[in-house]
Amino acid sequence: MQSTKENLQVLFEDNHIIVVNKRAGDITQGDKTRDKPLNEVVKEYVKVKYNKPGNVFIGTVHRLDRPTSGIVIFARTSKALERLNKMLRDKTIQILGFSLK
């Protein structure tokens, strides 16, 4: 089963980030297959949930391979994306009490 805005498994969200459970088979970002990527599903989810007009910003912090399931972090603002990317590079990111190294 692929993720949709109706069945998206959101583990955590606030004004800056949204953390979701990526199902095996979901693609994190678009590729040549043109299958709907998870980042677009998250955009649709945020747009509907918060009744946002226009485009919604969702920044992909990291990716997981298509056959892999697991936690994926998306930024809801460009500033959060910049900070999360730096934290990931510096190996100092902690989400939900887990350190991602």
WOBELZI-V643410 format. One line per field, one symbol per residue. ss: DSSP state (H for helix, E for strand, C for the rest). psi: psi as a letter, one per 20 degrees, with the letter a starting at -180 (. if undefined). Layout:
ss->???
psi->???
This chain:
ss->CCCCCCCCCEEEECCCEEEEEECCCCCCCCCCCCCCCHHHHHHHHHHHHCCCCCCCCCEECCCCCCCCCEEEEEECCHHHHHHHHHHHHHCCCEECCEECC
psi->pqqrhhjpnphqqaihrppqopqphqpgrqaihjqpqhhhgggggggggjlpqaqppopogrrqqgipqapppqqiqhghggghgghggiljpppkjppo.
